[in-house]
Amino acid sequence: MPDAHDWRSLYPFASHWLEIDGHGLHYLDEGSGPPLLLVHGNPTWSFFWREVVKALRPTHRVVAVDHIGCGLSDKPSPREYPYRLARRIRDLGRLVEALDLREITLVAHDWGGAIGMGAAVAAPDRFSRFVLLNTAAFRSEHCPRLIRLGHIPILSAVAIQGLNLFARAALRLTVTRRQCMTPAVRAGYLAPYDSWRHRAAIRRFVMDIPLGPKHPSYQTLADIEAGLPQFRDRPVLLIWGMDDWCFTPRFLERFIEFFPQAEVHRLDGAGHYVLEDAPDRVIPILRAFLAHAPNRT
């Protein structure tokens, strides 16, 4: 009888690795055809994209990254690796260059929006289309109190890195359909983050949210924001779980200001982990967009 907690059966992909400055960056590279670059946020990893990879690899080359410190990538300490937005963008750019990806369709969620759009701003000629799900790539004064608490050093060390409360809470607070979080799915999200050392990236992602101009990543985010208007001539798809308490619909409306040409889908009854709540709605929308939106730079 199969183990109810066996997440690996949900993630039937071959692993690939790129060494960046002595650290192993793990990624998936499935299928062939026009490239899709899937960029996750926090506290997830490429496991978040598993159903998208399965659905689209028959027609596309699907590349899904695990940021350093996340998923199956190496997990260096903060002394060994600068857990900052600028470095995340640089790492993603290194992967794009190593694989020589062109005419990329970026598909990004949560922190993946800032990282992915940052890579696009740095190399706009490589990116053709954009799909954004419950994310941000611009400055915002809106930050939930729960996230702000993560900036308190001792509290975040104990709660996020010690007790793994951030990742565990996410399994409940990011979905409206609790039944979708089966034991295997829950195990998959938590598997890479099984020790204090292995949870450094989760904590550092929270601490790297720039709450004001003095934050080290504030200017990086401001530069990404300034670069967004150049993509107003590119196809953009915005898919939003409307019951997201973190990246609320106000973030969607802000993206529409940047990308008035965007195709927009507001999914009622879906939360932040929109691909857990509504994969049956998201994947057909994504597949239709890829079929009809011109893939050009």
Disulfide bonds with the S-S distance in Angstrom:
none
